[in-house]
Structures are given as structure tokens and as C-alpha cells.
Amino acid sequence: MRVPKVGILTFSDGRPHVHNELLPLTREFQERLARRLREAGWEVVTGRDIVWTTELAKSEGRFLAGEGVEATLFNFAIWSFPHLPVIASQFAPGPFLLFSNVNPQYPGLVGMLASAGALDQVGAFCARVSGDVADDAIFTRALQFLRAAVATKRLRGETYGLIGGRSMGMYTAQSPLDQWSRQFGIDVEHIDQLEIVRRSDLVAEDRVEDGFQWLEQHVGQIRYDGKKLTPELLKRQIRSYHAVRDIIADWRLDFCGIKGQPELTDHFCTMDIAEAFCNDPYDWEGAHDPIVCATEADMDGALTMELFKHIAGTPALFADVRHYDAADNVWDLCNSGQHATYFAGRSFDPKVNLPKVRFYPEIIYFPAGGASVAHIAAPGPVTLARLARRQGRYWMAIVPAEFVEFREAVSWKKAEATTPEWPHAFARFRVTPEVFLASYDSNHIHGVYGDYTQELLWICRILGFDSQVFA
């Protein structure tokens, strides 16, 4: 995953004698902040000079823009003139985090608040954090905003590949092109599913055979039945995966969705292998960055997953809200083979995950056949979410939860209550089923391991839409 890149501009007093006398102090606080970010794995670009004049506010803002930073941190250790951050905000890449260091002998907090008020007045979105950067709680708050800022920035200029179109009449799976361009800066390419079929025939035999042998060696169980799942059908799915990857490369897609049903699932093969291993951080040819690929060409689902990928740096889940198991207070989240195999062991190593995976013959809905990629998601805290629209206005449902682990036999028994051939995540929500079902606006849900509730709330504020935390 690409390392996030943040810029830092430190502001000073506009009076020359004050600025010069306190220059070593302001530089020290800037270096302290930059060092902590670098230790956390961020690429940091600091301004070449401490900003104390309008000329420096412009030139240093332009410098950060030229360096390609994805968000800018305005740093305050002493009193600084509030018009300087306002001017810098017209050139430096936003969104902006205003950080006030603990330095009570000098009114840095006063300078930050004066600057924050000025930025709010002119409409430059900013967040504020005050405290010691060495304090983990303070630094976490800064990172939460910065992750959100970078995630929203990375959407701009991306291209989504809509392979097919609306599947099975789902309004919630399709989004307006102009709204995506206006709100998120994303372009949408429409690509016919015939391209998957056509390109599948062009995949070299040795690549198909390598994939087949790798899956045979590493997948825990492959349950051939001679009808819906045969070696030939599995190889067709491997070809389809390479075809999708070639489409992504040739069209320069950043993320995508595949309609699948009913054309491919009736007459060619299912896209379960393609979707799982696009979303995974690996395949039989080695490691790769996860590529969000949504089943049923679900655009808002893919967009939610893309945001998750940018803030967490891991594969993101795609699932149906399938069933509530009242006996154990868990939701069975599953969908036709869509989960990345990463979730089986919560590892970037396929040798950890794939032994927990089963390939089943496809079920009644998919007469063309192929392998369904089944497993049980590993336990751990998760953040689930979904972007949705009401009368054209976006909002986000945020669901803090936990994936629950049962004994293996119990897990598969629970899976049999719905569809054992599909992957499952047993999720315990903090909210009652009645409250959740009353306002959740999709059959699909998405998520990653870890707590990213605050990052999602910041994303909603940055992008200007409402949110609801189901907790």
C-alpha cells in the first residue's frame, strides 16, 4: 500500500524580532512533530522555512502542493498571525489539521484558535488537536483526522470500472456519475462483461496451470462434484481473474465492480475467484495491493470499501446482512464468495489463510457453475459501514462490531442455517436488531478489522454528509 504523505507548515509571529528570537523553538517543535509521524510510518514533507510573512505563506503552500502531499498540518508552538494560515490554505493541499503544542510560556494555543476561527470564516475545512505529540492519545486523535483526510484526497482522480451494470434490479447498487464526479472526484468507466469472456480466451495456458496448481496445493478443500465444480470450470474462473486484472490494468482502474448475475452466472462461470483474489493482498503470482472489486457491481459498496482500504491499508469486507441469530446475538454476514480469503486468517500470508478456505460447487442460483470461496472470518474487533443515499443525499451508517469465533464445528453448523457454500462473518453489533433494521439502507455491508469509527466520522464531515453510529 502507498505510504501516506503529509505536509507540515509551522507558523510564527509576524514581528521580525519575535520571530527571529523564537526561531530555534519553533523549529524544534516542528521537528518533534515530523519525527513522530515518520516513526508511525508516514512520509513527511516540512516547509523549507517557518512561515512568518505573507510571501512565505504563499511560497511554502505552493512548495507542499508541488511535493504532492495529501493533507497539510498547520503547526503552532507560539503566537502567530492568523492571516498567515488563511493565505497558506489557498495554496497548500487540504484538508487541514491545526496542531497546538504544549508550550504554556508562549500563546501557541491562542494562535491556533485565532487561525481556526479565521479558516472557518473563509470556508477552509480544518480540524484542531491540542496537546503533546508524545502523548499517544493526542497523537491518535491527530492520526484519525489525517487518515480520513488522506482517504478523501485519494478518491479524487480515481476511476471506477463498472463492469456490466445494475444487477437484479438493485437501486442501491447504482450511483449517478455526475454526483460521484462532483462530490468525490471519481470518474466511472462502463465496460461490457463480454470483455471478461473475450479476454479469458487470451490468457496463457501456463499462467492458468500455475494458478490451478497453486490453488490445489494451498486451499484447504476443493470439493469437485463433476458438474458444478470441475477442474475445467475452476480453470475458467482462473482465466476470468486474469481477464479482470487485465481490464483493470488496461483501463487504469483504481477499483471496480462486476455485475455477474445473471449473464455470467447463467452462461459462463461465477466471478467468485476473481472477486476474492482482487480484494486479497496476494494471488498465485505473488503479493499485490488489494483491488476493491464489488460483486453485483455495487457502486456505493465499492466506494465504502475503497475508503476503508485507504484508511486501514487492508482488504475490505463485502457481505450481505443475511441473518440474525438471536440465540447467540450474532449477525451472519455472507455473500456469494465475495469475501477476500484474507478474512479467513486475518493475515497477509496466503499460507495462513488458504488452509481455512473451502471451494464448494456453486448452488442453484448459478447454473454456469464454478467454485464458491467459503470460509469463516477470523475473530476480532471490526468497523462496519455503508454509504447510502436518501433522495440523492449521501449519508453513512457506521456499525462498531466484533467478529465472533465459535468452535469450528459450531461455526459451520451455523453456516448451514443459511448457505454453507458461501463465506461467513459472525458479527456481534452493539445495537439492537430493531434499531439497526429501522434505518439501515442496504442489503450489503462492508468493513475492516480495527476501530475506525472516528476516521469515518471525519470523512463524513470533510465530505459534508450525515452519519449515524449504530452503537
Helices and strands as residue ranges (DSSP letters): E 5-11, H 16-39, E 43-46, H 54-66, E 71-76, H 83-89, E 96-100, H 108-122, E 126-130, H 136-155, E 159-163, G 171-173, H 177-184, E 187-191, H 194-200, H 205-218, E 221-222, H 231-250, E 255-258, H 263-267, H 272-279, E 282-283, E 286-287, E 293-295, H 299-312, E 317-325, E 330-334, H 342-345, H 350-353, G 354-356, E 358-361, E 371-374, E 380-390, E 393-403, H 408-416, E 424-429, H 433-439, E 444-449, H 453-463, E 466-469
